[in-house]
Amino acid sequence: MKKLIGKKGRGSAKHWEKKNYKWIYFFLLPTILIFLMFYMVPIIQVFVTSFAQWDGFNAPQFNGIRNYVNLFSSSSFLVSLKNLFLWALVAMFLHVGFGTLVAFVFYQRRRGWKVARAVFMIPNVISAAAWAMIYRFFFNNDFGILNSIIRIFNPDFNVQWLYSSPWAFWAVTFTWLFYAVIVTLLVLGDLMNIPQELNEAAIIDGAGGWQLIRHIQIPLCRSGIATGVICSLTSRITMYEQISLTTAGGPGNDTMSLPILLVNAVTDYRYGYANAIGVLMFIIGLVMMFVVNKAFRMNETDY
């Protein structure tokens, strides 16, 4: 009898699920349509027109892989890839590392940690364009704060940080390096979700503070750290305001980036060439996401 009831219960549950699938699809339909109209169709159009010569007004004319050949033979593009690689390394180890460190400090909940958290978030509310303008004054050789402090110890110091090589690259990097509030919030959220019983059990087993962090807390925060890495890397791929409003890619090509090349191509009415850059940015982003997913084993459960 119990077996019959059990089978009947399981059968009715499956019937209920199948019956309600159509309503799930019905509610998903608007989202699917919006995705197709505003994301999928433009992405397909970008891929198609990247193989064409197109000025944005007349009909695209297919030219094969000429846009990609011209792109990979461009010295500016090669420098952009090198800069992206260096910025990606800085983002993964320093930017994400700093944000993770701040999250662990806040997790200790020392006196005044909520005030410190609020103060830490304030600069991140300001837009990237506004920060770029602020740092133009910060790095100014004549009246900038940085050089004014250095001249207290060395009166003859003169460096045009944003307009001389190799300082421009690191000056641009400094405009985003320590603003890691997204990483901090992601990691802090994972830390606060760790069951207190795990920490207490580890302490009872004799784990010290560093052992608790290394063997319990960091492994259970890998999803938050990995998401922070992805956010940071994708921000480096699309970094435009910080460069455009400070160095415009100079001096020479020292701070050139893919978005700067893309915008320059659009202003020159080379939309096919610009879309080729966009396709490569899209592919680089997908590859980075795939590598981070595999490296941090994000598909595995933590508990």
Secondary structure as the mmCIF struct_conf table of DSSP 4:
data_model
#
loop_
_struct_conf.conf_type_id
_struct_conf.id
_struct_conf.beg_label_comp_id
_struct_conf.beg_label_asym_id
_struct_conf.beg_label_seq_id
_struct_conf.end_label_comp_id
_struct_conf.end_label_asym_id
_struct_conf.end_label_seq_id
HELX_RH_AL_P HELX_RH_AL_P1 LYS A 2 PHE A 35
HELX_RH_PI_P HELX_RH_PI_P1 LEU A 36 MET A 40
HELX_RH_AL_P HELX_RH_AL_P2 VAL A 41 THR A 49
TURN_TY1_P TURN_TY1_P1 SER A 50 PHE A 51
STRN STRN1 ALA A 52 GLN A 53
BEND BEND1 GLY A 56 ASN A 58
HELX_LH_PP_P HELX_LH_PP_P1 ALA A 59 PRO A 60
STRN STRN2 GLN A 61 PHE A 62
TURN_TY1_P TURN_TY1_P2 GLY A 64 ILE A 65
HELX_RH_AL_P HELX_RH_AL_P3 ARG A 66 PHE A 72
TURN_TY1_P TURN_TY1_P3 SER A 73 SER A 73
HELX_RH_AL_P HELX_RH_AL_P4 SER A 75 VAL A 90
HELX_RH_PI_P HELX_RH_PI_P2 ALA A 91 HIS A 95
HELX_RH_AL_P HELX_RH_AL_P5 VAL A 96 TYR A 107
TURN_TY1_P TURN_TY1_P4 GLN A 108 GLN A 108
TURN_TY1_P TURN_TY1_P5 ARG A 111 GLY A 112
HELX_RH_AL_P HELX_RH_AL_P6 TRP A 113 VAL A 125
BEND BEND2 ILE A 126 ILE A 126
HELX_RH_AL_P HELX_RH_AL_P7 ALA A 128 PHE A 138
TURN_TY1_P TURN_TY1_P6 PHE A 139 PHE A 139
TURN_TY1_P TURN_TY1_P7 ASN A 141 PHE A 143
HELX_RH_AL_P HELX_RH_AL_P8 ILE A 145 PHE A 153
TURN_TY1_P TURN_TY1_P8 PRO A 155 ASP A 156
TURN_TY1_P TURN_TY1_P9 TRP A 161 TYR A 163
BEND BEND3 SER A 164 SER A 164
TURN_TY1_P TURN_TY1_P10 SER A 165 PRO A 166
HELX_RH_AL_P HELX_RH_AL_P9 TRP A 167 PHE A 174
TURN_TY1_P TURN_TY1_P11 THR A 175 PHE A 178
HELX_RH_AL_P HELX_RH_AL_P10 VAL A 181 MET A 192
TURN_TY1_P TURN_TY1_P12 ASN A 193 ASN A 193
BEND BEND4 ILE A 194 ILE A 194
HELX_RH_AL_P HELX_RH_AL_P11 GLN A 196 ILE A 204
TURN_TY1_P TURN_TY1_P13 ASP A 205 GLY A 206
HELX_RH_AL_P HELX_RH_AL_P12 GLY A 209 LEU A 212
HELX_RH_PI_P HELX_RH_PI_P3 ILE A 213 GLN A 217
HELX_RH_AL_P HELX_RH_AL_P13 ILE A 218 LEU A 220
TURN_TY1_P TURN_TY1_P14 CYS A 221 CYS A 221
HELX_RH_AL_P HELX_RH_AL_P14 ARG A 222 ILE A 237
TURN_TY1_P TURN_TY1_P15 THR A 238 THR A 238
HELX_RH_AL_P HELX_RH_AL_P15 GLU A 241 SER A 244
TURN_TY1_P TURN_TY1_P16 LEU A 245 GLY A 249
BEND BEND5 PRO A 251 PRO A 251
TURN_TY1_P TURN_TY1_P17 GLY A 252 THR A 255
HELX_RH_AL_P HELX_RH_AL_P16 LEU A 258 THR A 267
TURN_TY1_P TURN_TY1_P18 ASP A 268 TYR A 269
HELX_RH_AL_P HELX_RH_AL_P17 TYR A 271 PHE A 296
TURN_TY1_P TURN_TY1_P19 ARG A 297 ASN A 299
BEND BEND6 GLU A 300 GLU A 300
#
